[in-house]
Amino acid sequence: MKEITVQELKKLMDSKADFQLIDVREPYEYDVCNLGGELIPMADVPNNTDRIATDKQVVMHCRSGRRSGDILLWLEKNHGFDNLYNLKGGILAWARDIDPSMPAE
């Protein structure tokens, strides 16, 4: 599984790179804090694979990186994606290292 650090994600965002950011948390978690990505809750991903880009880098994240890692591996195994990156440490790492004012819990 390919991973990306929160520092690398911030560089992508700051440079306005063309990539897709997908948040696989639940809507109530997204409402508390988010990185502006597209919300596709983990349970909904299997029915929404058409919403996931195949022609550019896709960064997937959740609270800690576990759920997004699990669904990323599932997508690679069952749908052949090879452009997916898991955000190492998830939104907790973002709040810790990039934006300490973010309410990550």
PEUR-V800047 format. One record per residue. RES is the residue in one letter. PHI is phi in whole degrees, 0 to 359 (none if undefined). PSI is psi in degrees with one decimal (none if undefined). OMEGA is omega in radians with two decimals (999 if undefined). Layout:
res:RES phi:PHI psi:PSI omega:OMEGA
res:RES phi:PHI psi:PSI omega:OMEGA
This chain:
res:M phi:none psi:131.1 omega:3.10
res:K phi:277 psi:140.7 omega:3.12
res:E phi:234 psi:160.0 omega:3.08
res:I phi:225 psi:141.3 omega:3.13
res:T phi:275 psi:164.1 omega:3.11
res:V phi:295 psi:-31.5 omega:3.09
res:Q phi:294 psi:-41.5 omega:3.11
res:E phi:293 psi:-39.2 omega:3.10
res:L phi:297 psi:-42.8 omega:3.13
res:K phi:300 psi:-40.3 omega:3.10
res:K phi:297 psi:-42.0 omega:3.09
res:L phi:300 psi:-45.7 omega:-3.13
res:M phi:296 psi:-46.3 omega:-3.10
res:D phi:296 psi:-32.2 omega:-3.12
res:S phi:273 psi:0.2 omega:-3.13
res:K phi:59 psi:35.3 omega:3.11
res:A phi:299 psi:153.9 omega:3.12
res:D phi:271 psi:97.2 omega:3.10
res:F phi:213 psi:165.4 omega:3.12
res:Q phi:250 psi:133.0 omega:3.10
res:L phi:248 psi:121.8 omega:-3.10
res:I phi:240 psi:127.2 omega:3.11
res:D phi:259 psi:118.9 omega:-3.08
res:V phi:260 psi:13.3 omega:3.10
res:R phi:284 psi:177.8 omega:3.12
res:E phi:279 psi:156.1 omega:-3.12
res:P phi:305 psi:-38.5 omega:3.14
res:Y phi:295 psi:-32.1 omega:3.09
res:E phi:289 psi:-41.8 omega:3.13
res:Y phi:299 psi:-37.9 omega:-3.13
res:D phi:294 psi:-29.4 omega:3.14
res:V phi:288 psi:-46.5 omega:3.11
res:C phi:198 psi:147.8 omega:3.09
res:N phi:204 psi:166.5 omega:-3.13
res:L phi:257 psi:11.0 omega:3.13
res:G phi:85 psi:10.6 omega:3.12
res:G phi:280 psi:175.6 omega:3.12
res:E phi:279 psi:127.7 omega:-3.13
res:L phi:275 psi:115.9 omega:2.99
res:I phi:226 psi:92.5 omega:-3.12
res:P phi:308 psi:145.0 omega:-3.05
res:M phi:313 psi:-45.2 omega:-3.11
res:A phi:294 psi:-20.7 omega:-3.12
res:D phi:268 psi:-13.0 omega:-3.08
res:V phi:303 psi:-46.4 omega:-3.10
res:P phi:304 psi:-29.9 omega:3.13
res:N phi:266 psi:4.2 omega:-3.10
res:N phi:228 psi:28.6 omega:-3.13
res:T phi:298 psi:-23.7 omega:3.12
res:D phi:291 psi:-15.3 omega:3.11
res:R phi:274 psi:-5.7 omega:-3.10
res:I phi:262 psi:123.1 omega:-3.08
res:A phi:297 psi:145.9 omega:3.06
res:T phi:246 psi:-8.3 omega:-3.03
res:D phi:251 psi:10.1 omega:3.08
res:K phi:204 psi:171.4 omega:3.14
res:Q phi:295 psi:135.8 omega:3.10
res:V phi:238 psi:123.2 omega:3.09
res:V phi:254 psi:124.9 omega:3.13
res:M phi:249 psi:142.7 omega:3.12
res:H phi:212 psi:162.6 omega:3.04
res:C phi:217 psi:-152.5 omega:-3.11
res:R phi:289 psi:-48.6 omega:-3.05
res:S phi:241 psi:-11.1 omega:-3.10
res:G phi:106 psi:-8.8 omega:-3.10
res:R phi:285 psi:-53.1 omega:-3.12
res:R phi:298 psi:-44.2 omega:-3.13
res:S phi:295 psi:-36.4 omega:3.08
res:G phi:296 psi:-42.8 omega:3.13
res:D phi:297 psi:-46.3 omega:-3.09
res:I phi:287 psi:-31.0 omega:3.08
res:L phi:297 psi:-46.7 omega:3.12
res:L phi:297 psi:-39.1 omega:3.10
res:W phi:298 psi:-43.8 omega:3.13
res:L phi:296 psi:-41.7 omega:3.11
res:E phi:297 psi:-45.1 omega:-3.09
res:K phi:290 psi:-43.4 omega:-3.01
res:N phi:264 psi:-18.0 omega:-3.09
res:H phi:231 psi:1.5 omega:3.02
res:G phi:73 psi:17.5 omega:3.10
res:F phi:297 psi:140.5 omega:3.07
res:D phi:227 psi:15.3 omega:-3.07
res:N phi:240 psi:21.4 omega:-3.06
res:L phi:259 psi:140.3 omega:3.11
res:Y phi:230 psi:133.8 omega:3.10
res:N phi:268 psi:135.7 omega:3.09
res:L phi:282 psi:110.1 omega:-3.09
res:K phi:297 psi:121.4 omega:3.13
res:G phi:85 psi:-8.2 omega:3.08
res:G phi:57 psi:-154.9 omega:-3.07
res:I phi:292 psi:-23.4 omega:3.07
res:L phi:296 psi:-41.7 omega:3.11
res:A phi:293 psi:-38.0 omega:3.10
res:W phi:299 psi:-47.1 omega:-3.13
res:A phi:295 psi:-37.5 omega:-3.12
res:R phi:288 psi:-45.2 omega:-2.96
res:D phi:258 psi:-24.0 omega:-3.03
res:I phi:246 psi:-49.9 omega:-3.05
res:D phi:227 psi:83.0 omega:-3.11
res:P phi:298 psi:-15.1 omega:3.12
res:S phi:279 psi:-8.9 omega:-3.11
res:M phi:287 psi:129.4 omega:3.07
res:P phi:281 psi:95.0 omega:-2.98
res:A phi:273 psi:-11.5 omega:-3.07
res:E phi:279 psi:none omega:999
